[in-house]
Amino acid sequence: TKSLLHPTENVVDVALGPSCTHAVTSSGRWFACGKSQDGLLGLGANTTTSNVPTEVKFAGSGTICSVSIGEKHAVALSREGVAYTWGRCQHGIRANTGDIGHLFSPQPISFPDRILPNKRKTVEDALIRHMGLGASAKNTSDDDVDGVVYAHAGRDLSVFVLESGSVFTCGQKSGRLGQGDVSMNVNLPRQMFGGLQLWRNDCNIDIASLEA
């Protein structure tokens, strides 16, 4: 069987859903296979089943680096710090399109105006910068930019960590959101109650614990 990977390409991230699988390669190509009536394949409204890995197309010019699949929705993160979502919007996830039904292909997620796409930042990059280490700590030209460095889809909510260490959540109303006593679904990412930040310049963070 002929490999879908280029000779110098390898798989860097795999996400398993209820009945589908997503994989991201070292060159940023993104594949999905399996089946889903909720749009978790991300291959468009006309594709609910794919027996072979099929490349995912999405709105945007970035390069995907990670994917996380929840029960009925999913999120992905680009190297540029932009988060995307698809699947059931009834789980409280709403993309820039404003759709409230299903998203059958990945769409960028709306954040507050102050959160803008950033240069490539990983969790490790963000920690180095905010502990005052490395060349990135000296670069203040993008201090007003707070890109997403980590995105996770849970059972009925999504969690996002920003370069600043701030944690945002959105999803169905419950204590899992960490936003206090909410009376309705949170359709757009909102900072956790109390302004939780995972790191500051003067603290040490166990990076592995963020990715467990």
Buried (B, 14 or more C-beta within 10 A) or exposed (E): EEEBBEEEBEEEBEBEBEEBBBBBBBEBBBBBBBBBEBBBBBBBEEBBEBEEBBEBEBEBEBBBBBBBBBBBBBBBBBBBBBBBBBBBBBBBBBBBEEEEEBBBBBBBBBBEEEBBBBBBBBBBBBBBBBBEEEEBEEEEEBEEBBBBBBBBBBEBBBBBBBBBBBBBBBBBBBEBBBBEEBEEBBBBBBBBEEEBBBBEEEEEBEEEEBEE
